[in-house]
Amino acid sequence: MGLLSGGYGAVVTFFYAISDPSGYTVVEVSTLSALILMAHALPIESKISKLLGVGFFKTIFFRLFSTILIIRISFFIHIYAKASKLLSEVVGALYYLLK
């Protein structure tokens, strides 16, 4: 989402996706938010970093490695939350705000 449409487009798409009343759980919303945060404007920021002296591929590698790390951590949080019923409530307050 964030790579194709930019950060603002990702946020709008994200709010549209979670406006469903059956909704997503808190864990799912947190994971999607973290991924949007890590992946927003990756090509543009990598180009700017290259102009500042940091290697283009080093920047992309660091961001992708960080994203994979977040996915791994989120996976374990998801397993723990599912087993303990922690953070399993549906994010529904946004639905009423967007109506």
DSSP file (Angstrom, degrees, kcal/mol; ACC not computed):
  #  RESIDUE AA STRUCTURE BP1 BP2  ACC     N-H-->O    O-->H-N    N-H-->O    O-->H-N    TCO  KAPPA ALPHA  PHI   PSI    X-CA   Y-CA   Z-CA
    1    1 A M     >        0   0    0      0, 0.0     4,-2.2     0, 0.0     5,-0.3   0.000 360.0 360.0 360.0 -55.0    0.0    0.0    0.0
    2    2 A G  H  >  +     0   0    0      1,-0.2     4,-1.2     2,-0.2    39,-0.8   0.819 360.0  51.7 -69.3 -31.6    2.6    2.6    1.1
    3    3 A L  H  4 S+     0   0    0      2,-0.2    -1,-0.2    37,-0.2     4,-0.1   0.873 115.4  40.4 -72.6 -36.1    5.1    1.8   -1.6
    4    4 A L  H  4 S+     0   0    0      1,-0.1    -2,-0.2     2,-0.1    -1,-0.2   0.873 129.8  22.8 -82.2 -37.9    2.6    2.1   -4.4
    5    5 A S  H  X S-     0   0    0     -4,-2.2     4,-0.6     1,-0.3    -3,-0.2   0.470 104.6-115.5-112.3  -1.9    0.5    5.1   -3.4
    6    6 A G  H  X  -     0   0    0     -4,-1.2     4,-2.0    -5,-0.3    -1,-0.3  -0.160  45.4 -63.4  86.2 171.2    2.8    7.0   -1.0
    7    7 A G  H  > S+     0   0    0      1,-0.2     4,-2.0     2,-0.2    -1,-0.2   0.896 133.0  47.3 -62.7 -44.3    2.2    7.6    2.7
    8    8 A Y  H  > S+     0   0    0      1,-0.2     4,-2.2     2,-0.2    -1,-0.2   0.908 112.8  49.2 -67.9 -41.5   -0.9    9.7    2.4
    9    9 A G  H  X S+     0   0    0     -4,-0.6     4,-2.5     1,-0.2    -1,-0.2   0.873 110.0  52.7 -63.1 -36.7   -2.5    7.3    0.0
   10   10 A A  H  X S+     0   0    0     -4,-2.0     4,-2.5     2,-0.2    -2,-0.2   0.897 108.6  49.5 -66.1 -40.0   -1.7    4.4    2.3
   11   11 A V  H  X S+     0   0    0     -4,-2.0     4,-2.6     2,-0.2    -2,-0.2   0.923 112.5  47.1 -65.8 -43.5   -3.3    6.1    5.3
   12   12 A V  H  X S+     0   0    0     -4,-2.2     4,-2.2     2,-0.2    -2,-0.2   0.931 115.0  46.1 -63.3 -45.4   -6.5    6.8    3.3
   13   13 A T  H  X S+     0   0    0     -4,-2.5     4,-2.3     1,-0.2    -1,-0.2   0.886 111.8  53.1 -63.1 -38.5   -6.6    3.2    2.0
   14   14 A F  H  X S+     0   0    0     -4,-2.5     4,-2.1     2,-0.2    -2,-0.2   0.928 109.5  46.8 -63.3 -46.7   -5.9    2.0    5.5
   15   15 A F  H  < S+     0   0    0     -4,-2.6     4,-0.5     1,-0.2    -1,-0.2   0.870 112.3  51.2 -65.2 -35.3   -8.8    3.9    7.0
   16   16 A Y  H >< S+     0   0    0     -4,-2.2     3,-0.7    -5,-0.2    -1,-0.2   0.903 109.9  50.3 -65.4 -40.0  -11.1    2.7    4.2
   17   17 A A  H >< S+     0   0    0     -4,-2.3     3,-0.7     1,-0.2    -2,-0.2   0.869 113.6  43.6 -67.9 -36.9  -10.0   -0.9    4.9
   18   18 A I  T 3< S+     0   0    0     -4,-2.1    -1,-0.2     1,-0.2     6,-0.2   0.414  89.1  87.6 -91.6   4.7  -10.7   -0.7    8.6
   19   19 A S  T <   +     0   0    0     -3,-0.7    -1,-0.2    -4,-0.5    -2,-0.1   0.577  60.2 111.4 -77.8  -6.8  -14.0    1.1    8.3
   20   20 A D  S X  S-     0   0    0     -3,-0.7     3,-0.6    -4,-0.2     4,-0.1  -0.494  73.4-134.3 -64.1 130.2  -15.8   -2.2    8.0
   21   21 A P  T 3  S+     0   0    0      0, 0.0    -1,-0.1     0, 0.0    74,-0.1   0.813 107.7  55.4 -62.4 -29.0  -17.9   -2.7   11.2
   22   22 A S  T 3  S+     0   0    0      1,-0.1    69,-0.1    68,-0.0    -2,-0.1   0.840  98.5 165.2 -70.3 -29.4  -16.7   -6.3   11.5
   23   23 A G    <   -     0   0    0     -3,-0.6     2,-0.3    -6,-0.1    69,-0.1   0.317  35.6 -67.8  58.8-173.7  -13.2   -4.7   11.5
   24   24 A Y        -     0   0    0     67,-0.4    67,-3.2    -6,-0.2     2,-0.1  -0.781  47.3-106.4-113.7 157.7   -9.8   -5.8   12.3
   25   25 A T  B  >  -A   90   0A   0     -2,-0.3     4,-2.2    65,-0.2    65,-0.2  -0.332  33.7-105.3 -79.9 168.8   -8.3   -6.5   15.7
   26   26 A V  H  > S+     0   0    0     63,-1.2     4,-2.3    61,-0.6     5,-0.2   0.874 121.2  53.9 -61.8 -38.2   -5.9   -4.2   17.5
   27   27 A V  H  > S+     0   0    0     60,-1.1     4,-2.1     2,-0.2    -1,-0.2   0.915 109.0  47.9 -64.2 -43.2   -3.0   -6.5   16.7
   28   28 A E  H  > S+     0   0    0      1,-0.2     4,-2.4     2,-0.2    -2,-0.2   0.907 112.5  48.5 -65.4 -41.7   -3.8   -6.5   13.0
   29   29 A V  H  X S+     0   0    0     -4,-2.2     4,-2.4     1,-0.2    -1,-0.2   0.896 111.0  50.9 -65.5 -39.9   -4.1   -2.7   12.9
   30   30 A S  H  X S+     0   0    0     -4,-2.3     4,-2.2    -5,-0.2    -2,-0.2   0.901 110.8  48.8 -64.0 -40.8   -0.8   -2.3   14.8
   31   31 A T  H  X S+     0   0    0     -4,-2.1     4,-2.2     2,-0.2    -2,-0.2   0.934 112.3  47.2 -65.1 -46.8    1.0   -4.6   12.3
   32   32 A L  H  X S+     0   0    0     -4,-2.4     4,-2.4     1,-0.2    -2,-0.2   0.896 111.6  52.0 -62.1 -39.6   -0.4   -2.8    9.3
   33   33 A S  H  X S+     0   0    0     -4,-2.4     4,-2.3     1,-0.2    -1,-0.2   0.909 109.2  49.4 -63.5 -41.8    0.5    0.6   10.8
   34   34 A A  H  X S+     0   0    0     -4,-2.2     4,-2.0     2,-0.2    -1,-0.2   0.895 111.2  49.4 -64.6 -39.7    4.1   -0.5   11.5
   35   35 A L  H  X S+     0   0    0     -4,-2.2     4,-2.1     2,-0.2    -2,-0.2   0.897 110.8  49.2 -68.4 -39.5    4.5   -1.8    7.9
   36   36 A I  H  X S+     0   0    0     -4,-2.4     4,-1.3     1,-0.2    -2,-0.2   0.913 110.5  52.5 -63.3 -41.1    3.1    1.5    6.5
   37   37 A L  H  < S+     0   0    0     -4,-2.3    -2,-0.2     1,-0.2    -1,-0.2   0.893 114.4  41.3 -61.4 -40.5    5.5    3.4    8.7
   38   38 A M  H  < S+     0   0    0     -4,-2.0    -1,-0.2     1,-0.2    -2,-0.2   0.807 120.3  41.3 -78.0 -29.4    8.5    1.3    7.5
   39   39 A A  H >< S+     0   0    0     -4,-2.1     3,-1.1    -5,-0.2    -2,-0.2   0.475  79.8 122.5-102.7  -1.8    7.6    1.2    3.8
   40   40 A H  T 3< S-     0   0    0     -4,-1.3   -37,-0.2     1,-0.3     5,-0.1  -0.381  89.0 -11.9 -67.4 136.6    6.4    4.7    3.1
   41   41 A A  T 3> S+     0   0    0    -39,-0.8     4,-2.6     1,-0.1     5,-0.3   0.779  80.6 159.1  50.0  37.6    8.2    6.6    0.3
   42   42 A L  H <>  +     0   0    0     -3,-1.1     4,-2.0     1,-0.2     5,-0.2   0.911  68.9  46.3 -59.5 -47.5   11.1    4.1    0.2
   43   43 A P  H  > S+     0   0    0      0, 0.0     4,-1.9     0, 0.0    -1,-0.2   0.910 115.1  46.6 -64.3 -39.9   12.3    5.0   -3.3
   44   44 A I  H  > S+     0   0    0      1,-0.2     4,-2.2     2,-0.2    -2,-0.2   0.933 114.0  46.7 -68.1 -46.0   12.3    8.7   -2.7
   45   45 A E  H  X S+     0   0    0     -4,-2.6     4,-2.4     1,-0.2    -1,-0.2   0.849 110.8  53.4 -66.2 -32.9   14.0    8.5    0.7
   46   46 A S  H  X S+     0   0    0     -4,-2.0     4,-2.0    -5,-0.3    -1,-0.2   0.892 108.6  49.5 -67.4 -38.7   16.6    6.2   -0.7
   47   47 A K  H  X S+     0   0    0     -4,-1.9     4,-1.9     2,-0.2    -2,-0.2   0.916 111.8  48.2 -65.5 -42.9   17.4    8.6   -3.5
   48   48 A I  H  X S+     0   0    0     -4,-2.2     4,-1.4     1,-0.2    -2,-0.2   0.907 110.5  51.8 -64.0 -41.3   17.7   11.5   -1.0
   49   49 A S  H  <>S+     0   0    0     -4,-2.4     5,-2.3     1,-0.2     4,-0.4   0.874 106.9  53.7 -62.1 -36.9   20.0    9.4    1.2
   50   50 A K  H ><5S+     0   0    0     -4,-2.0     3,-1.2     1,-0.2    -1,-0.2   0.904 106.5  51.5 -64.1 -40.7   22.1    8.6   -1.8
   51   51 A L  H 3<5S+     0   0    0     -4,-1.9    -1,-0.2     1,-0.2    -2,-0.2   0.800 108.1  53.4 -65.3 -27.5   22.5   12.4   -2.5
   52   52 A L  T 3<5S-     0   0    0     -4,-1.4    -1,-0.2     2,-0.2    -2,-0.2   0.481 128.4 -95.7 -87.1  -2.8   23.6   12.8    1.1
   53   53 A G  T < 5S+     0   0    0     -3,-1.2     2,-0.4     1,-0.4    -3,-0.2   0.299  86.8 120.0 111.2 -11.0   26.3   10.2    0.8
   54   54 A V  S   <S-     0   0    0     -5,-2.3    -1,-0.4    -6,-0.1    -2,-0.2  -0.716  72.9-101.0 -86.6 138.6   24.6    7.0    2.1
   55   55 A G     >  -     0   0    0     -2,-0.4     4,-2.1     1,-0.1     5,-0.2  -0.271  20.0-133.5 -62.2 141.6   24.5    4.2   -0.4
   56   56 A F  H  > S+     0   0    0      1,-0.2     4,-2.1     2,-0.2     5,-0.2   0.929 107.4  42.9 -59.6 -48.8   21.2    3.7   -2.2
   57   57 A F  H  > S+     0   0    0      1,-0.2     4,-2.8     2,-0.2    -1,-0.2   0.806 109.7  57.4 -73.3 -28.6   21.2   -0.1   -1.7
   58   58 A K  H  > S+     0   0    0      2,-0.2     4,-2.6     1,-0.2    -1,-0.2   0.917 108.7  47.2 -63.9 -42.1   22.4    0.2    1.9
   59   59 A T  H  X S+     0   0    0     -4,-2.1     4,-2.4     2,-0.2    -2,-0.2   0.936 114.5  45.2 -65.0 -46.7   19.3    2.4    2.6
   60   60 A I  H  X S+     0   0    0     -4,-2.1     4,-2.8     1,-0.2     5,-0.3   0.923 113.7  50.2 -64.1 -43.2   16.9    0.0    0.9
   61   61 A F  H  X S+     0   0    0     -4,-2.8     4,-2.8     1,-0.2     5,-0.2   0.925 111.2  48.8 -60.9 -44.5   18.6   -3.0    2.6
   62   62 A F  H  X S+     0   0    0     -4,-2.6     4,-2.4     2,-0.2    -1,-0.2   0.926 114.2  45.2 -61.6 -45.4   18.3   -1.4    6.0
   63   63 A R  H  X S+     0   0    0     -4,-2.4     4,-2.2     2,-0.2    -2,-0.2   0.909 115.5  46.1 -67.0 -41.9   14.6   -0.5    5.5
   64   64 A L  H  X S+     0   0    0     -4,-2.8     4,-2.5     2,-0.2    -2,-0.2   0.896 112.7  50.6 -68.5 -38.7   13.7   -3.9    4.1
   65   65 A F  H  X S+     0   0    0     -4,-2.8     4,-2.3    -5,-0.3    -2,-0.2   0.914 111.1  49.2 -62.2 -42.3   15.6   -5.7    6.9
   66   66 A S  H  X S+     0   0    0     -4,-2.4     4,-2.3    -5,-0.2    -2,-0.2   0.890 110.5  50.8 -63.6 -39.3   13.8   -3.5    9.5
   67   67 A T  H  X S+     0   0    0     -4,-2.2     4,-2.4     2,-0.2    -2,-0.2   0.916 110.0  48.9 -65.1 -43.0   10.5   -4.4    7.9
   68   68 A I  H  X S+     0   0    0     -4,-2.5     4,-2.4     1,-0.2    -2,-0.2   0.893 110.5  51.8 -63.7 -38.5   11.2   -8.1    7.9
   69   69 A L  H  X S+     0   0    0     -4,-2.3     4,-2.6     2,-0.2    -2,-0.2   0.910 109.5  49.2 -63.0 -42.3   12.2   -7.8   11.6
   70   70 A I  H  X S+     0   0    0     -4,-2.3     4,-2.9     2,-0.2    -2,-0.2   0.893 109.8  52.1 -64.1 -39.3    8.9   -6.0   12.3
   71   71 A I  H  X S+     0   0    0     -4,-2.4     4,-2.2     2,-0.2    -2,-0.2   0.927 110.7  47.8 -62.3 -43.9    7.0   -8.7   10.5
   72   72 A R  H  X S+     0   0    0     -4,-2.4     4,-1.9     2,-0.2    -2,-0.2   0.934 114.3  45.4 -62.8 -46.5    8.8  -11.4   12.6
   73   73 A I  H  X S+     0   0    0     -4,-2.6     4,-2.2     1,-0.2    -2,-0.2   0.915 112.9  51.2 -63.7 -42.2    8.1   -9.6   15.8
   74   74 A S  H  X S+     0   0    0     -4,-2.9     4,-2.7     1,-0.2    -1,-0.2   0.860 105.9  56.1 -63.6 -35.5    4.5   -9.0   14.8
   75   75 A F  H  X S+     0   0    0     -4,-2.2     4,-2.3     2,-0.2    -1,-0.2   0.929 109.5  44.8 -62.3 -45.0    4.1  -12.6   14.0
   76   76 A F  H  X S+     0   0    0     -4,-1.9     4,-2.4     2,-0.2    -2,-0.2   0.875 113.1  50.7 -68.6 -35.8    5.1  -13.7   17.5
   77   77 A I  H  X S+     0   0    0     -4,-2.2     4,-3.1     2,-0.2     5,-0.2   0.906 109.8  51.5 -64.5 -40.3    2.9  -11.0   19.1
   78   78 A H  H  X S+     0   0    0     -4,-2.7     4,-2.5     2,-0.2    -2,-0.2   0.922 110.7  47.2 -61.9 -45.0    0.0  -12.2   17.0
   79   79 A I  H  X S+     0   0    0     -4,-2.3     4,-2.1     2,-0.2    -2,-0.2   0.929 115.7  45.2 -63.0 -45.0    0.6  -15.8   18.2
   80   80 A Y  H  X S+     0   0    0     -4,-2.4     4,-2.1     1,-0.2     6,-0.3   0.921 114.3  48.3 -65.0 -43.6    0.8  -14.7   21.8
   81   81 A A  H  X>S+     0   0    0     -4,-3.1     5,-1.1     1,-0.2     4,-0.9   0.871 111.8  49.7 -66.5 -36.6   -2.2  -12.4   21.5
   82   82 A K  H  <5S+     0   0    0     -4,-2.5     3,-0.2    -5,-0.2    -1,-0.2   0.899 113.0  46.6 -68.7 -39.8   -4.3  -15.1   19.9
   83   83 A A  H  <5S+     0   0    0     -4,-2.1    -2,-0.2     1,-0.2    -1,-0.2   0.850 122.3  35.0 -70.6 -34.2   -3.3  -17.7   22.6
   84   84 A S  H  <5S-     0   0    0     -4,-2.1    -1,-0.2    -5,-0.2    -2,-0.2   0.409 102.9-123.9-102.1   1.8   -4.0  -15.3   25.4
   85   85 A K  T ><5 +     0   0    0     -4,-0.9     3,-0.7     1,-0.2     2,-0.3   0.748  59.0 153.9  59.8  24.5   -7.0  -13.4   23.9
   86   86 A L  T 3 < +     0   0    0     -5,-1.1    -1,-0.2    -6,-0.3    -2,-0.1  -0.668  65.0   1.1 -84.9 138.2   -5.0  -10.2   24.4
   87   87 A L  T 3  S+     0   0    0     -2,-0.3   -60,-1.1    -3,-0.1   -61,-0.6   0.803  89.9 131.8  56.8  33.6   -5.7   -7.3   22.1
   88   88 A S    <   +     0   0    0     -3,-0.7    -1,-0.1   -63,-0.2    -2,-0.1   0.445  31.1 114.1 -95.6  -0.1   -8.4   -9.3   20.4
   89   89 A E  S    S-     0   0    0     -4,-0.1   -63,-1.2     1,-0.1     2,-0.3  -0.386  72.8-108.0 -71.3 152.5  -11.1   -6.6   20.5
   90   90 A V  B     -A   25   0A   0    -65,-0.2     2,-1.4   -64,-0.1   -65,-0.2  -0.570  20.8-121.7 -83.2 140.1  -12.2   -5.2   17.2
   91   91 A V        +     0   0    0    -67,-3.2   -67,-0.4    -2,-0.3     4,-0.1  -0.688  58.2 142.3 -79.3  96.0  -11.2   -1.7   16.2
   92   92 A G    >>  +     0   0    0     -2,-1.4     4,-0.9     2,-0.1     3,-0.6   0.553  42.8  83.2-116.3 -12.3  -14.7   -0.3   15.8
   93   93 A A  H 3> S+     0   0    0      1,-0.2     4,-1.2    -3,-0.2     3,-0.4   0.846  88.3  58.8 -64.1 -32.3  -14.6    3.2   17.1
   94   94 A L  H 3> S+     0   0    0      1,-0.2     4,-2.1     2,-0.2    -1,-0.2   0.827  95.2  64.2 -65.6 -31.3  -13.3    4.5   13.8
   95   95 A Y  H <> S+     0   0    0     -3,-0.6     4,-0.7     1,-0.2    -1,-0.2   0.903 103.9  46.3 -59.9 -41.3  -16.3    3.1   12.0
   96   96 A Y  H  < S+     0   0    0     -4,-0.9    -1,-0.2    -3,-0.4    -2,-0.2   0.802 111.4  51.9 -74.0 -28.1  -18.5    5.6   13.9
   97   97 A L  H  < S+     0   0    0     -4,-1.2    -1,-0.2     1,-0.2    -2,-0.2   0.837 110.8  47.6 -73.8 -32.6  -16.2    8.5   13.3
   98   98 A L  H  <        0   0    0     -4,-2.1    -1,-0.2     1,-0.2    -2,-0.2   0.548 360.0 360.0 -87.4  -7.7  -16.1    7.9    9.5
   99   99 A K     <        0   0    0     -4,-0.7    -1,-0.2    -5,-0.2    -2,-0.1   0.485 360.0 360.0 -71.4 360.0  -19.9    7.5    9.1
